[in-house]
Amino acid sequence: MTKPTPPRANTATIRKAIKDLVAEVARLAPATTEGDATQAQRVLIVEEMVGTALRLYGDNLNIGELRLVRQALKEMRAGFTLFGKHRGMRKVAVFGSARTPRDHPDYAAAVEFTRLLTQEKWMTMTGAGPGIMQAGIEGPTREWAFGLCIRLPFEERPNPLIAGDPKLLPFRYFFTRKLAFMGNADAVAAFPGGFGTHDELFEALTLVQCGRNAVIPIVLLEGRDAHGESLGYWNKWQSFVKDALFANGWVSAEDEELYTIARTPPEAARIVTGFYRRYRSSRYVDDLLVVRLDALVGRGACEALTREFAPLIASGCVQEGTTLEGDDAPEGTPRLWFHHNRKRFGLVRRFIDRINELPHESGL
């Protein structure tokens, strides 16, 4: 006799079961310092995530697709958890060739650059392989470095400088690794390299250009050959970008502001740290671009910024203050804000540079 098939639950019953499950997990989880509103929002988001995960079962995905989603979620959680322990520390993402030998001038330059930033209390994020990645850990030492390791058939083990460190994070997928890099980078530094270096560099440029990542300094350190002579590596790259991209209108003229070529490690370090001379961070509150600073700039400076950067402003003018509804920065944080048209992020970089040029004791 055929056993009867039990009736399937309707959508409302499934949603209630998910809600009850997440509520119970939230009750058992360690207490947080968040307010009730934020905690309630977290619960709703997790409910949606659990619901999405359960719907994957009924979407007839094959085993490979399910494993991909499972692994990607695990890798994102591991990244968020690790970097959450070091929140508040400035971090630079360092990219470059894995084939650069230890006795090469570029290796020495990467060691010097990252060491200079460590002296300014910056941490370094780089790959965990050889070449520039190993130099990016040797400079700051493993205490100040993260190794984001990608599983490749020809790079199976992390370099000895980061092996076994709790800040070594393995990834199966490039896209989750890129999320970890760009989601935590306060700056990007690129040394000469191959396809992988260019992939990571263009990822950073694209995310900033499209407003999907906060504007950050992107510095390209000019390479040298084995004898210490300049290769003109990034200057040649820039010539291609100008001749093939800018000249054809495929990128905007001000997008050149998104990166800077540095001749020496000290110059590169000054570019990175100088970006945060007065500027601290930025975020959107609805259509307002809110720029947090270490000091107010004054009414005269706001008026001058409004005139100079009118192409960025959808309406109104640049304003300043120490409180703004919807901005989660602590009360009393100096900040500027304006209605941004969500375009021309190269010009936003110039806006930040202009703010950093202001003397602290007066406006423009």
DAUR-V237164 format. One line per field, one symbol per residue. ss: DSSP state (A for helix, B for strand, O for the rest). psi: psi as a letter, one per 40 degrees, with the letter a starting at -180 (. if undefined). A space follows every 50 residues. Layout:
# DAUR-V237164
ss=???
psi=???
This chain:
# DAUR-V237164
ss=OOOOOOOOOOAAAAAAAAAAAAAAAAAAOOOOOOOAAAAAAAAAAAAAAA AAAAAAAAOOOOAAAAAAAAAAAAAAAAAAAAAAOOOOOOBBBBBOOOOO OOOOAAAAAAAAAAAAAAOOOOBBBBOOOOOAAAAAAAOOOAAABBBBBB OBOOBOOOOOOOOOOOOBBBBOOAAAAAAAAAAAOOBBBBOOOOAAAAAA AAAAAAAAAOOOOOOOBBBBBOOBOOOOOBOOAAAAAAAAAAAAAAOOOO OOAAAAAAOBBBOOAAAAAAAAAAOOOOBBBBBBBOOBBBBBBOOOOOAA AAAAAAAAOAAABBBBBBBBBOOOOOOOOOOOOOBBBBBBOOOOAAAAAA AAAAAAAOOOOOOO
psi=hhhihiiiiidddddddddddddddddeiiiieiiddddddddddddddd dddddddeefiiddddddddddddddddddddddefiehihhhhiiheeh ideidddddddddddddddefiihhiieaabddddedddeiddeihhghh hidegdiiiedeheieehhiidhdddddddcdeeheihhhihaadddddd dddddddddeeeiihihhhhhhiiadeeihefdddddddddddddddeee iideedeeihhhdidddddddddddfddidiiihhbehhhhhieiididd ddddddddfdeehdiaihiiaeihheheiihehhiiiihiefigeddddd ddddddehideia.
